[in-house]
């Protein structure tokens, strides 16, 4: 498999934009549940319905998309790093390093805005901006070495998860043994084990607690901010450390797949076919078994914990399966209008991603629908957003060089206003047009 060593062509860039657009739409499949039902993201028994079409919605989304769209988006972000730095180096730009770091520090700022102003506690921009700061030193490594490092980082994250899982299973066993002892005869350690397990085994708020959360999340913007502040702070502190290896590893794999030609359609169709067949064979099998285990055991904490043992393997396999499918689709050349429209969505990824949060803020906070919709009803919002963005994005880019947020990002990064309308004059001499 030959590595990419020349400046990317517009055709290759379109493939990346297409992948990015699909991943962006896929992320909304997952995010919409957290945006509209909060803690019921994992557990349909909390809210949104756990029977009939709502249970089937949870099942299909869990099996087909859980974790994979975030992984795909991370992979494409890593590929973008190679594309960006490659353009810098091909032009011998003196301040390339400064621009790269400034660009990603600004991305951290967009993440803070998304979380604290648009109130999306599941924001990924903050993580991406920080993780990107560690990628720069690896940009010149060959694809195979990047792949090894990326897989190694994922293994570290999986090992961390395995340790957490084992600790929780041990705590469960200790609590079960302690519960067999009469309360008066229990030791302090046994009592503590039972209490700790009760605290750790909660899969989410009770019905009454959820009703109170609904009231707070829809009372006003300030009430919603106060309600979510603790969770946002937790996500942007502890979760950054906890899931760093996951994000960093996927980005490194993305850098590798770009250099190896997988994301630029330079590999043979049989490579994508192998990714599709192997990825789905392993990923679908694992995901179906995990979902079945969780359902059969009543969506309990211990069920989720036991199912998580194979989660990382299944998730990575499904992600490769999705990439293989998308690669074959692009290789086929069918539906060119769809490819161009999705590429336009991907070119405006930052604008479109933040728009998801803005729509959620309006619908779930200002209009008061947080916690009020059934799980399957959330996807009417998803399909509507998709329809609007796949129509508006190519129309917008017909008249403008960038999405509005992408333009603002560039203006802050370079310290000048780049051309916005396509009728505007070009950028100052020496400026490099940079992909989103």
N, C-alpha and C positions, 0 to 999 in steps of 0.2 A: 504494500500500500504506500504509494508515493506521498511525500509530505508537501504541503503548500509552501512554496518559497518565493512566490512573486506577489506583487500587489493584487488584491482581489479585484475581479472584474465585476461589472454591474450585475451579471447573471448570478454570480456567487453571492453578492450582497442581497439580491432579491430572495435567494433561498434562505438566508439567515433571517431576513425580515419576515418571510412566510412562517418559518418555525416559531419566531418570536410572537407573531400575531396569534398563532394557534395556542401557544402556551399562555398568552395573556387571557384569551377566552377561557381556556381550561382552568386557570387560577380562579376565575369568577365562579366557576362551577363549585369549587370548594369554599371560597370565601363567603359566598352569599349566605351560607348557613350560619357561620359565625357572626356575620353582620346582622342577620335578622333573628337568630335564635340563640345567640350567645353560647352558653355551655352545652346546649343540645347539639353542637357540632358533631360530637362523637356519639352521643347517646340519645336516640330518638324517644326514649321513655320519659325524658325530662320535659320536652315540649315539641310541638310540631306534628305529633301523631306517630304512633308506632305500629300501625296496622294498615292493611290494604295498600293503596297506592303510595302512602307515605313510607311504609316499610320497604316497599319495592324501590322507592327513590333512594332511600338510605343504602340499600343493598347494591344497586347498580353503581351509584357514585362511589361507594366504598371499594367495590371490587375494581372498577375501571379507572378511577382517577385519584384516589387517596394518595397523597404524597408525591405523585408522579408529575403533576403540573408545576409544583414548586421546584422539583428536581430539574425538569426540562427548562424552566426559566433560568435557573442557576447555571445550567450547562451553557445556555445561550449567552448569558452575561459573560461567562468566561471566554467564550469565542469572541465576543465583542472586544474584550481586552486585547486579544491578539490582533484583531482587525484595526483597532484604534492605534496601538503602539506601532504596528507595522507601517501605517500611513505616516506616523511621525518620523520614523527612522528612514523611510524611503525618501522623505523630503529633507532629511538632515536638520530637522528643526532643533534649535539650540535649547529652547525651554520646554522640551517635550515632557521631561519628568515633572516639572512644576505644573504644567497643564494637566497631566494625568492625576496628580495628587489633588490639585485644586478641584478638578472635576468631581472626584469621588468624595471629597470633603463636603462639597455642595450637595451631593446625593444624600449624604447623611442628614443634611439640613432639610431636604425634601421629605425624608423619612420622619423626621421630628414633626414637620408640618402635617404630614398625613396622619400621624398618630395623635398628636395633641390638639390639632385644630379641626381636622376632618374626623377625628375620633375613631379611627380604625386601629384597634389594638393588635390586629394581625398584620400590620405593615411589614414589608420585606425590604424596602429601600434603605432603611437604617442599617440593617444587617449587611446588605450588599455593599454599601459605601465603605463600611469598616473592613469587610473581608477583602475588598478589592485592593486595599492598601498593602495587603500581604502578597498579592499576585504579581506585582510588578517585577520582583526579583526573579521570578521563574519564567518570564515571557520568552526567553531565548532558548530554553531547553527544547530538545526534540520531542515530538509527539509521544513517543513510547515512554520516555522518562516522565513526562507530565502525567500520562495515564497511570503509571505505577504510583506516583506520588498521590494522585487523586484517589485511587482505590485504597491506598494506605491510609489516607485521612478518613475515608469512609469507614474503614475497619476500626480505626481508633474510636470514632463516634459510635459504631456498633458495639464495641467492647464496653464503652461507657454505659450504653443502654443495657447490655447484658448484665453488668454489675448491678445497676439499679433494679433490674428485673429480679435478679437472684435475691437481693436484699428484701424486696417486697414479698417474694414468695416465702422466704425464711420467716419474715414477720407474720405472715398469714398462718404458717404452720405453728409458730410459737403461740399465737393467739388462740388457735383451735385447741391446742393442748391445754392452755390455761383455762379455757372455758369449760373444760371437763372437770375442773377442780371446783369444789364448793367455794362460794365467795368468801366465806369466813376463813377458809384454809389457804387462800391464795397468798403467794409471796408478793412483795412489792414489785419484783420484776415481772411476775405474771400479770398483775393488775396493770402495770405500765404497758405491757405488750398488748393487752386487750384494748386499752384506751388509744394507744398509738395506731393500732390497726383500724379502729373505728374512724379515726381521723383520716388515715391514709386511704381507706377503702371507699370514701365518698366519690361517686362518679359525677357529681354535680349537685346543684341546689335542689332542695325539695320543692314540691308544688307551691307551697306557701312562699318559700324564699324566691322562687322564680317570679311569682306574681308581684312580689315587692320589687324585684329587679325591673320588671316591666314598667311598673309605676314610675320608678326613678329614671329609667332610660327614656321615657316619653314625656316627663313633666316639663322639661325645658332643656335647652342646650347646656346650660350650666349644671343642671342636675345630672345630665348624662355624662358630662366631663368629670364631675366629682365621683360619680359611680364607677367610671372606667379608669380613673387615674392610677389606682393601685395596680391594676392588671397591666396597664401600659408600662408603668415603671418596672414591674417584674419582668415583662417581656423584653424591655430594652436594657436590662441589667443581667439578671441570672440567665435568661434564655440565650443571650448573646454568647456566653461562655459554653452553655450546655450544648448548643447546636452549631457552634462554630465549625467543627470538623465536618459536619454534614454539608454546610454551605460551601466552605472552602474546597472540600473534596469534589463536589459536583462542578464547581467552577473550574477546577484543574482538569477534570475530565472534559469539560467543554473546550478548554484551550487545546487539549490533546486531539479531540475529535475534529476541531477546525484544522489543525496542522496535518492531520491524517487524511483530510479531504472528505470526511463523512458529512460534515455540515455544509460543504460547498458543492456537493453532488459530483465530486471527482472520483468517487469509488464506483465499482461495478454494482449493478442491480442485485447481484447475488449476495453482496454484503448486507444490503438492506433486508433482503429476504431472510437471510440467516438471523439478523437481529430481530425481525418480526417473529419468525417461527420459534426461535429459542427463547426470546424474551417473553412472549405470551404463553408459551408452554409452561415455563417455570413461574412466571408472575401470576397468571390467572389461576393456576393450580393453588399456589400459596395463598392468594387473596381470597379465593372461594373457601378454602379450608379455614382461614382465619375468621372470615365473616360468619361462617356456619358455627364455629366454636363460640363466638361472642353471642350470637342469637340463641343458641341452644342453652347457654348458661345465663340467660336473662340480662345481658348487657351489664354484668357486674364488673367491679374493678379487677377482681382476680381473673375474670375471663379476658379482659383487655390485656392484662399483664401477661398471661400465658400466650395469647395470640401474638403479642409483640415480639416473641422470640424469633420468629421468621420474618418479621415486618421489613427489615432493611433489605433482606435478600429479595423478597417479593417486589418491593418498591423499585429497586434498581432494575430488576428484570423487566418489569412493566414499562419503565421509562425507556429502556432500550427497545422494547417492542413498539412503543409509540413512535420513537424516532425512525425505526425501520419502516413502519407503515407510512409515515409522512414522507420519508425519502423515496419510497416506491411511487407514491402519488406524484411527487414532483418529477421523478424520472419518466413517468408515463406521459407527461405533457397534456393530460386531459384537463378540462375546465380551466382554461387560461384566465378567464375573467375572475374566477374564484381565487386563483393564485395571486393575481395582481391586487385584488381587493384585500386579501389577508396580509399581503406584504405591506400594503399601505397602513393597515392596522398596526403591524409590527414596527413600522417606521415612526409611528406616533405612540409608541408603547408607554412612555412616561405620562403623556397627556391622558391617554385612554385608561391607564391604571389608576391615576388619581381621580379620573371621572367616576370610576366604579365607587370609590369612597365617597365622593360628593353625592352621587345618586343614593347610596345607602344612608348617608346623613339626612338627606331630605325625606326619603321614604320612611325610614325606621325611627328617626328622632323627631323631626319637624312634623311629619304627618301622623306619627304615633303608631306605626305598624310593627314596632319591635316586639317580638314575642307573640304577635297576633295571628300570623299566617301559618298555615300548615306547611310542612316541608316541601311538598310538591308544588305548592303555590309560589314558592320563592323562585322557581325556575321560569315562571312567566316574566319576572323581572329580568332574569338572566337573558332569556331569548329576546326580549325587547331591547336590552342594552346591546346585545350582539348585532341585531338588525340595524340599529341606528349607527353603530360604529363601523360596520362593514360597508355601509352606504356613504356615510359622511367622510370617513378617512380618505378614500381616494378622491372624492370631490374636493376636499380641503387641500390635498397635496397637488391638485391640478393648478391651484392658484397661489399656493404658498410653498416655500422651501421646506419648512418644518412645522411640526405641531406647535401650538403656542407655548407649552411648558418647555419643549425642547429648545425653542428659540430663546426663551428666558435663561435656560441653563447655559447655553452657549454664550449669551451676552455676559453673564456673570463669570464664566470660565475665562473668556478671552479679554474681557474688559472693554469691549466695543460692541456696537449693535450690528450683528450680521444681517444681511439682506433677508427680509421676511417674505414680501410678495415676490413672485417670480418676475415681475416687471421692474423690481428694484435693481440698482447697480450691484456689482459683485462685492465681495469682502475685500478688505485692505490687502495689499501685496504681501505675500508670504503666509497668509492665513490658510488653514487647512480645513476643508469641510469634514466634519466628524459625524459618523453614524450614531444614532441613539443607542 
